[in-house]
Amino acid sequence: MPAFLLAGVGGGILWAVLIYTFGFTGATTLAVPVAIGSIMGYAGKVRLRYKFVLALMAVGAAIGILAGGGFVGGFCAAIVSTCALIPVFAGVLVGWILRKQLAKSKFSHRDYLRSLLLQFWCVIFPVTAAVIEGRHPASLPIVVTTSELINTPLDQAWHGIQFFEDVRRPTPWLLYLSPQLRPMYTIGHSEKVGDLKTCVYQRGKLIKQITEVIPGKRLAFRVIEQDHIETDGATLLDGSFDLEAVDETHTRVTLTTRYVPLLNPRFAYHWAEALAIHTLHGHVLAGMKDTAEGNKQ
């Protein structure tokens, strides 16, 4: 129990401090789970296989602290948990091996050495890694596009355009993981250049300004205010609806989102961001298709 509390509570506090100071970096994504696993591997007085189970529970407790402090939402917590699996298992092995090797030592002060090594590895290691890595510079914008074929003429498809906050379909379960992504209502218009659309969510809002309107072809917008909507994960820039007549009765709609990612390292997060955005796009396009084709969900 002391080892579990140290790993779960101590690891959660360390995680929160490093994220607050440096943002999401390689140190916060990889080094902290290694430290949590090392504590359980070293100090947990159970068999090795149970150390792995307790380490996973400690990671869950630490992420609970992050969620309670508003550092992660449900979706981000799931991503961080997934990314932590291999590092935390590696940490358990490191701690277990360290304990085995020191137990064989004939050094008379090996208990003090154990304490110093544990503190160095579990606290100084992730902190030092975070300081060396520092905050990542702003990444280049990323563009994500999703297309859908709508079984209506071009004009009818154009009048079906709607934002995520206007869709009346049930919200996909993936987006329900984050309360920040649960829309409440919208205010404003989106018919002409300069129009403002305020989209209010359970825990924040977005304000979008229409930047381009080509009837029957393109509607573009930019995000001019992003208030508590995934502000730790991405800076939303702009987006567009592009329509193309396939034939007299079919229209292809392409929805585009452009954003600056804030989560690092990129290999750990880009796949999840793409999954979330494509899910959101699919939800919007499905709602647009329902409206254009006269279906009600």
Secondary structure, 3 states (H helix, E strand, C coil): CHHHHHHHHHHHHHHHHHHHHHCCCHHHHHHHHHHHHHHHHHHCCCCHHHHHHHHHHHHHHHHHHHHHCCCCCHHHHHHHHHHHHHHHHHHHHHHHHHHHHHHCCCCCCHHHHHHHHHHHHHHHHHHHHHHHHCCCCCCCCEEEEEEEEECCCHHHHHCCCCCHHHCCCCCCHHHHCCHHHCEEEEEECCCCCCCEEEEEECCEEEEEEEEEEECCCEEEEEEEEEECCCCCCEEEEEEEEEEEEEECCEEEEEEEEEEEECCCCHHHHHHHHHHHHHHHHHHHHHHHHHHHHCCCC
